[in-house]
Amino acid sequence: MTRLARHRLLPYLLLLPGTAWLLLFFGVPLAQLAAASLYDPTGSLSTGYAMTWALGNYPDVVQAYWPQLSRSFGYAGLALALALLLGYPLAYAIARKAGRWKNLLLVCVVAPMFTSFLVRTLAWKTILSDSGALVGLLRDVHLLAPDGRLLATPFAVVLGLTYNFLPFLVLPLYASLERLDHRLLEAASDLYASPVQAFRRVTLPLSRPGLVAGTLLFFIPASGDYVNAELLGTPNEYMIGNVIDSAFLVRLDYPQGAALSFLLMAVILAVVFGCLRRAGTEEVW
Amino acid sequence: MTGMARETPAGDLRLANLTRRFGALSAVDDLSLTVGQGSFFALLGASGCGKTTTLRMIAGLEEPTSGRVLLGDRDITALRPYRRPVNTVFQSYALFPHLSVFENVAFGLRRRGIRPVDGEVTRMLSLVQLDGYGSRRPAQLSGGEQQRVALARALVNRPQVLLLDEPLGALDLTLRRRMQVELKRIQTEVGVTFVHVTHDQEEAITMADTVAVMNAGRIEQQGAPADIYEFPATAFVANFLGQSNLLAGEAAGVSGGDVVVTAQGARFSVPVGRARAERGPVQLGVRPEKLRLVGSADQVPQGHQHVTGVVTDASYLGVSTQYLLRTGWGAELSVFVANSGTSTPVPVGSTAAACWDPRHAFLLSASS
């Protein structure tokens, strides 16, 4: 083999292990899932499924689980809005105002990740419980009716989603705000931009890559999540993740679970591409 | 011009007792100066001398510890940067990377709500010879082009004072020379007061009407470039603006219009008008190009003064040859001899005399 030929082959050789891994552990199961979503819905795990290209599974699941589907994106969207309100100022403060506290604050953002997602959500269950101090206090100051609850409400689920995925939004935002050259803000100020205008015309557009990345990293897991609705909500708050979970593990209705999984993936992919295309064009804000 | 006229009358820029301390360090120390309206003023100094801090205080990006900044009769010391009729060309240019060249230039106009901006921006791009560059991104431009966008972006606002923070520092020599001429042309054309900060003495001399040499937060000397060069006020200025030969000596008072100085075991005289001290320890200065090299003391022209020594080095510089002459007293003098083709090279190791017309010498107080 000539040196040139080896040189050309090298990138492919380097790609080989990763590609094989992806094919085996992602490609094959995905194809399997796609096939399962088209199985005859009248079959069962015990009697076996027949492949009948049952495309009707898709409209069926949308019809059956429309409330959970819309709730998923509604809750995830609401949580995203809350997380942006909390996360942007937080990332901004850490990146630009924290000085020597910067690293400590960053550790604080990431620290909750050191414990399990489940444990953290269970902790919220305790905090929000009817007999907890928080509910007691809110009832005492009449912000909550005497029989009012926090747990098992949409509020608790959205709060849980916001809390659990906030670091995924904050970290990319922090990275892009940290990179922002402060001299550009001085230049804006020199060119008659008030602090508000400088933020709108310089800081915000230049933090857009972080904003897009953070939004996606937040929204994707949040819309597919089922733990928060399970632990902090009731079946009335169930999201599409809960339905998929029960389709596979409780009801053992594989075609339905697979169809819902694919639907969720399609919607998320559409959101991602929409987001990235908007980010690619100018003057979004 | 519509909507561009300023309501406040322009005027001289005055800094009064301006001081900026960073902890115990005084970056700018009780600095006072006046920059005439429409003049090209250069603040010259080594890095860390406080010149950029001074500029930033004029722009409002740095708050003075004490002192005032006045524009005409108006005290602008407390004004936020975005309320000052002052614009800056930053050393790093600080162009907005997410905006086109056009939008960069239009930025200031838009923030002040001036519409339409097209005419002004196009005219300004044409002034800096960037016609047709409006749709490009700053990242697509060369250093010199970016520099001109930064200039256009500041000038389009018709500031009363334009501040330039080493704007040519990042450019290569040829481009820098061209931009120096260009900047001077533009300044003459728009008639705006330019305050130019630089560490490059050649840049300051060629461009500015008035140069202020800064050292350790203070102004050492201020005046027309030729005046400062020909008659520096301190040893720092004498060596920062070009080179000087300084001989330590003792002045013994005035005699017949000249200050009499003893240095290197000989007596010299300097006209009173070129002496900063008349008595006590002094430094006798002569510029290297004002010295002439002759073979021996006999050949020194009538009325000239001289020191003798051994030629220790000769470096050919193209336009001239620089000789180093070591005197018997241990001083080393630098002599520039123009390569005009009329002088014969002096060999290293030979004895020679460096002579000068006393009217070209200057006398500094040794404490300066």
Chai-1 contact restraints between the chains, C-beta under 6 A:
chainA,res_idxA,chainB,res_idxB,connection_type,confidence,min_distance_angstrom,max_distance_angstrom,comment,restraint_id
A,R183,B,S92,contact,1.0,0.0,6.0,A-B,restraint_1
A,R183,B,A94,contact,1.0,0.0,6.0,A-B,restraint_2
A,L184,B,A94,contact,1.0,0.0,6.0,A-B,restraint_3
A,E186,B,L61,contact,1.0,0.0,6.0,A-B,restraint_4
A,A187,B,A94,contact,1.0,0.0,6.0,A-B,restraint_5
A,S189,B,P81,contact,1.0,0.0,6.0,A-B,restraint_6
A,S189,B,Y82,contact,1.0,0.0,6.0,A-B,restraint_7
A,D190,B,A59,contact,1.0,0.0,6.0,A-B,restraint_8
A,D190,B,P81,contact,1.0,0.0,6.0,A-B,restraint_9
A,D190,B,N87,contact,1.0,0.0,6.0,A-B,restraint_10
A,D190,B,T88,contact,1.0,0.0,6.0,A-B,restraint_11
A,L191,B,F107,contact,1.0,0.0,6.0,A-B,restraint_12
A,L191,B,G108,contact,1.0,0.0,6.0,A-B,restraint_13
A,Y192,B,Y82,contact,1.0,0.0,6.0,A-B,restraint_14
A,Y192,B,G108,contact,1.0,0.0,6.0,A-B,restraint_15
A,Y192,B,R111,contact,1.0,0.0,6.0,A-B,restraint_16
A,Y192,B,R112,contact,1.0,0.0,6.0,A-B,restraint_17
A,A193,B,Y82,contact,1.0,0.0,6.0,A-B,restraint_18
A,A193,B,R111,contact,1.0,0.0,6.0,A-B,restraint_19
A,S194,B,Y82,contact,1.0,0.0,6.0,A-B,restraint_20
A,Q197,B,R111,contact,1.0,0.0,6.0,A-B,restraint_21
A,P205,B,H98,contact,1.0,0.0,6.0,A-B,restraint_22
A,L206,B,H98,contact,1.0,0.0,6.0,A-B,restraint_23
